[in-house]
């Protein structure tokens, strides 16, 4: 048994990084989405034209319940959190990469329609590898390996095929190559 009477370090870091503000932002976003709920959800029977559409008959119920719970939990967390001073430069340094990667994921989804699945994944993997610090040949290898593996997983493994992107409607390519890209 150790005779060390020193303070035991807590399992989590003690520095605060704006959790209270994050909870406030979540509450505000959930309130905004809740106000848009009525105009952004549609009765499933109106969409399909079939009255027997199963659980799609009320698609607005699930998001409404989730948003109400998010508002309640984030407001409770906001008021329960202690007041904190934040070093915004440190927070931006820590969470800046997360924000950039999230933006890259959203951009990749939008690029799917324009340049296709494989090329958008290739761009995404290259940007992520660059942000992670890879350069030169390793960056190219990682990007192509990630793109090839994602194409194999989704196209061969899951049999997911995406519609022909806008780029390939403008370029005369063999149809089999369009299916791969």
TORDO-261500 format. One record per residue (C-alpha): residue in one letter; x negated, y negated, z. Coordinates in Angstrom, 1 decimal, padded with zeros to 4 digits. Layout:
residues N
{mise->A	X->X	Y->Y	Z->Z} .
...
//
This chain:
residues 181
{mise->X	X->000.0	Y->000.0	Z->000.0} .
{mise->X	X->-001.3	Y->-003.4	Z->-000.9} .
{mise->X	X->-002.0	Y->-006.0	Z->001.8} .
{mise->X	X->-001.4	Y->-008.9	Z->-000.6} .
{mise->X	X->001.1	Y->-011.3	Z->000.9} .
{mise->X	X->001.2	Y->-013.6	Z->-002.1} .
{mise->X	X->004.3	Y->-014.7	Z->-003.8} .
{mise->X	X->005.8	Y->-012.2	Z->-006.3} .
{mise->X	X->006.2	Y->-013.8	Z->-009.8} .
{mise->X	X->009.8	Y->-013.8	Z->-011.0} .
{mise->X	X->010.5	Y->-011.6	Z->-014.0} .
{mise->X	X->011.6	Y->-014.6	Z->-016.1} .
{mise->X	X->009.8	Y->-017.8	Z->-016.8} .
{mise->X	X->010.8	Y->-020.7	Z->-014.6} .
{mise->X	X->010.5	Y->-023.4	Z->-017.3} .
{mise->X	X->013.8	Y->-024.8	Z->-018.5} .
{mise->X	X->014.3	Y->-025.3	Z->-022.2} .
{mise->X	X->017.7	Y->-027.0	Z->-022.7} .
{mise->X	X->020.1	Y->-024.2	Z->-021.9} .
{mise->X	X->022.6	Y->-026.6	Z->-020.5} .
{mise->X	X->022.6	Y->-028.6	Z->-023.8} .
{mise->X	X->022.8	Y->-025.4	Z->-025.8} .
{mise->X	X->025.9	Y->-024.4	Z->-023.8} .
{mise->X	X->027.4	Y->-027.8	Z->-024.4} .
{mise->X	X->026.7	Y->-027.5	Z->-028.1} .
{mise->X	X->028.3	Y->-024.1	Z->-028.2} .
{mise->X	X->031.4	Y->-025.5	Z->-026.5} .
{mise->X	X->031.6	Y->-028.4	Z->-029.0} .
{mise->X	X->031.2	Y->-026.1	Z->-032.0} .
{mise->X	X->033.8	Y->-023.7	Z->-030.7} .
{mise->X	X->036.3	Y->-026.6	Z->-030.1} .
{mise->X	X->035.7	Y->-027.9	Z->-033.7} .
{mise->X	X->036.2	Y->-024.4	Z->-035.1} .
{mise->X	X->039.3	Y->-023.9	Z->-033.0} .
{mise->X	X->040.8	Y->-027.1	Z->-034.4} .
{mise->X	X->040.1	Y->-025.9	Z->-037.9} .
{mise->X	X->041.5	Y->-022.4	Z->-037.2} .
{mise->X	X->045.0	Y->-023.1	Z->-038.5} .
{mise->X	X->043.8	Y->-024.3	Z->-041.9} .
{mise->X	X->041.0	Y->-021.8	Z->-042.3} .
{mise->X	X->042.9	Y->-018.6	Z->-041.5} .
{mise->X	X->045.6	Y->-017.1	Z->-043.7} .
{mise->X	X->048.2	Y->-014.4	Z->-043.0} .
{mise->X	X->046.9	Y->-011.2	Z->-044.5} .
{mise->X	X->050.2	Y->-010.4	Z->-046.1} .
{mise->X	X->050.1	Y->-013.6	Z->-048.1} .
{mise->X	X->046.6	Y->-012.9	Z->-049.4} .
{mise->X	X->047.3	Y->-009.3	Z->-050.5} .
{mise->X	X->051.0	Y->-009.6	Z->-051.4} .
{mise->X	X->051.5	Y->-006.4	Z->-049.5} .
{mise->X	X->053.4	Y->-006.6	Z->-046.2} .
{mise->X	X->051.8	Y->-003.4	Z->-044.9} .
{mise->X	X->048.2	Y->-004.6	Z->-044.6} .
{mise->X	X->047.3	Y->-003.0	Z->-041.2} .
{mise->X	X->045.2	Y->-005.1	Z->-038.9} .
{mise->X	X->044.8	Y->-007.9	Z->-041.5} .
{mise->X	X->048.4	Y->-009.0	Z->-040.8} .
{mise->X	X->047.1	Y->-011.4	Z->-038.2} .
{mise->X	X->043.4	Y->-012.2	Z->-039.1} .
{mise->X	X->043.6	Y->-015.5	Z->-037.1} .
{mise->X	X->044.1	Y->-013.7	Z->-033.8} .
{mise->X	X->040.6	Y->-012.3	Z->-033.4} .
{mise->X	X->038.7	Y->-015.5	Z->-034.2} .
{mise->X	X->041.1	Y->-017.5	Z->-031.9} .
{mise->X	X->040.5	Y->-015.2	Z->-029.0} .
{mise->X	X->036.8	Y->-015.3	Z->-029.5} .
{mise->X	X->036.7	Y->-019.1	Z->-029.8} .
{mise->X	X->038.8	Y->-019.6	Z->-026.7} .
{mise->X	X->036.6	Y->-017.2	Z->-024.7} .
{mise->X	X->033.5	Y->-019.0	Z->-026.1} .
{mise->X	X->034.9	Y->-022.4	Z->-025.0} .
{mise->X	X->035.7	Y->-021.2	Z->-021.5} .
{mise->X	X->032.4	Y->-019.4	Z->-021.0} .
{mise->X	X->030.2	Y->-022.2	Z->-022.4} .
{mise->X	X->032.0	Y->-024.9	Z->-020.5} .
{mise->X	X->031.8	Y->-022.9	Z->-017.3} .
{mise->X	X->028.1	Y->-022.3	Z->-017.9} .
{mise->X	X->027.5	Y->-025.9	Z->-018.7} .
{mise->X	X->028.9	Y->-027.1	Z->-015.4} .
{mise->X	X->027.3	Y->-024.3	Z->-013.5} .
{mise->X	X->023.8	Y->-025.1	Z->-014.9} .
{mise->X	X->021.5	Y->-027.4	Z->-013.0} .
{mise->X	X->020.5	Y->-030.7	Z->-014.3} .
{mise->X	X->017.2	Y->-030.4	Z->-016.1} .
{mise->X	X->014.6	Y->-032.6	Z->-017.7} .
{mise->X	X->013.5	Y->-031.4	Z->-021.1} .
{mise->X	X->010.2	Y->-031.8	Z->-023.0} .
{mise->X	X->011.8	Y->-032.1	Z->-026.4} .
{mise->X	X->008.4	Y->-031.7	Z->-028.2} .
{mise->X	X->007.9	Y->-028.4	Z->-026.5} .
{mise->X	X->011.4	Y->-027.2	Z->-027.2} .
{mise->X	X->011.1	Y->-028.2	Z->-030.9} .
{mise->X	X->007.8	Y->-026.3	Z->-031.1} .
{mise->X	X->009.4	Y->-023.2	Z->-029.6} .
{mise->X	X->012.7	Y->-023.2	Z->-031.4} .
{mise->X	X->011.7	Y->-024.9	Z->-034.6} .
{mise->X	X->010.7	Y->-021.6	Z->-036.2} .
{mise->X	X->014.0	Y->-020.1	Z->-035.2} .
{mise->X	X->015.9	Y->-023.0	Z->-036.8} .
{mise->X	X->013.8	Y->-022.7	Z->-040.0} .
{mise->X	X->014.3	Y->-018.9	Z->-040.2} .
{mise->X	X->018.0	Y->-019.3	Z->-039.6} .
{mise->X	X->018.1	Y->-021.9	Z->-042.4} .
{mise->X	X->016.2	Y->-019.5	Z->-044.6} .
{mise->X	X->018.8	Y->-016.8	Z->-044.0} .
{mise->X	X->021.6	Y->-019.1	Z->-044.9} .
{mise->X	X->019.8	Y->-020.2	Z->-048.0} .
{mise->X	X->019.2	Y->-016.6	Z->-049.0} .
{mise->X	X->022.9	Y->-015.9	Z->-048.8} .
{mise->X	X->023.6	Y->-018.8	Z->-051.1} .
{mise->X	X->020.8	Y->-017.8	Z->-053.5} .
{mise->X	X->022.5	Y->-014.3	Z->-053.9} .
{mise->X	X->025.1	Y->-015.8	Z->-056.2} .
{mise->X	X->022.5	Y->-017.8	Z->-058.2} .
{mise->X	X->019.4	Y->-015.6	Z->-058.6} .
{mise->X	X->020.5	Y->-012.2	Z->-057.4} .
{mise->X	X->019.8	Y->-009.8	Z->-054.5} .
{mise->X	X->016.3	Y->-008.7	Z->-055.2} .
{mise->X	X->014.9	Y->-012.2	Z->-056.1} .
{mise->X	X->016.6	Y->-013.9	Z->-053.2} .
{mise->X	X->015.2	Y->-011.3	Z->-050.8} .
{mise->X	X->011.8	Y->-011.7	Z->-052.4} .
{mise->X	X->012.0	Y->-015.5	Z->-051.8} .
{mise->X	X->013.2	Y->-015.0	Z->-048.2} .
{mise->X	X->010.5	Y->-012.5	Z->-047.4} .
{mise->X	X->007.8	Y->-014.7	Z->-048.8} .
{mise->X	X->008.9	Y->-017.7	Z->-046.8} .
{mise->X	X->009.2	Y->-015.7	Z->-043.6} .
{mise->X	X->005.8	Y->-014.1	Z->-044.1} .
{mise->X	X->004.4	Y->-017.6	Z->-044.8} .
{mise->X	X->005.9	Y->-019.0	Z->-041.6} .
{mise->X	X->004.6	Y->-016.0	Z->-039.7} .
{mise->X	X->001.1	Y->-017.0	Z->-040.8} .
{mise->X	X->000.3	Y->-014.5	Z->-043.6} .
{mise->X	X->-001.5	Y->-015.9	Z->-046.6} .
{mise->X	X->-003.0	Y->-014.7	Z->-049.9} .
{mise->X	X->-002.7	Y->-011.0	Z->-050.9} .
{mise->X	X->-001.1	Y->-010.0	Z->-047.6} .
{mise->X	X->001.8	Y->-012.5	Z->-048.1} .
{mise->X	X->002.5	Y->-011.2	Z->-051.6} .
{mise->X	X->002.3	Y->-007.5	Z->-050.5} .
{mise->X	X->004.6	Y->-008.1	Z->-047.6} .
{mise->X	X->007.1	Y->-010.0	Z->-049.7} .
{mise->X	X->007.2	Y->-007.4	Z->-052.5} .
{mise->X	X->007.3	Y->-004.5	Z->-050.0} .
{mise->X	X->010.2	Y->-006.1	Z->-048.0} .
{mise->X	X->012.1	Y->-006.9	Z->-051.2} .
{mise->X	X->011.6	Y->-003.4	Z->-052.7} .
{mise->X	X->012.7	Y->-001.7	Z->-049.4} .
{mise->X	X->015.8	Y->-003.9	Z->-049.1} .
{mise->X	X->016.8	Y->-003.1	Z->-052.7} .
{mise->X	X->016.3	Y->000.7	Z->-052.0} .
{mise->X	X->018.2	Y->000.5	Z->-048.7} .
{mise->X	X->021.2	Y->-001.4	Z->-050.1} .
{mise->X	X->021.4	Y->-000.2	Z->-053.7} .
{mise->X	X->020.3	Y->003.4	Z->-053.3} .
{mise->X	X->021.0	Y->004.1	Z->-049.6} .
{mise->X	X->024.3	Y->002.3	Z->-049.2} .
{mise->X	X->025.3	Y->002.1	Z->-052.8} .
{mise->X	X->026.0	Y->-001.7	Z->-052.5} .
{mise->X	X->026.1	Y->-003.5	Z->-055.9} .
{mise->X	X->026.4	Y->-007.2	Z->-056.1} .
{mise->X	X->028.0	Y->-009.1	Z->-059.0} .
{mise->X	X->025.8	Y->-010.4	Z->-061.8} .
{mise->X	X->024.2	Y->-013.6	Z->-060.7} .
{mise->X	X->024.5	Y->-016.9	Z->-062.6} .
{mise->X	X->020.8	Y->-016.8	Z->-063.7} .
{mise->X	X->021.2	Y->-013.5	Z->-065.6} .
{mise->X	X->024.3	Y->-014.8	Z->-067.4} .
{mise->X	X->022.0	Y->-017.4	Z->-069.0} .
{mise->X	X->019.1	Y->-015.1	Z->-069.7} .
{mise->X	X->019.4	Y->-012.2	Z->-072.2} .
{mise->X	X->018.0	Y->-009.3	Z->-070.3} .
{mise->X	X->018.6	Y->-005.5	Z->-070.5} .
{mise->X	X->021.6	Y->-004.6	Z->-068.4} .
{mise->X	X->019.6	Y->-002.0	Z->-066.3} .
{mise->X	X->017.1	Y->-004.7	Z->-065.3} .
{mise->X	X->019.9	Y->-007.0	Z->-064.3} .
{mise->X	X->021.2	Y->-004.3	Z->-062.0} .
{mise->X	X->017.8	Y->-003.9	Z->-060.3} .
{mise->X	X->017.2	Y->-007.7	Z->-059.8} .
//
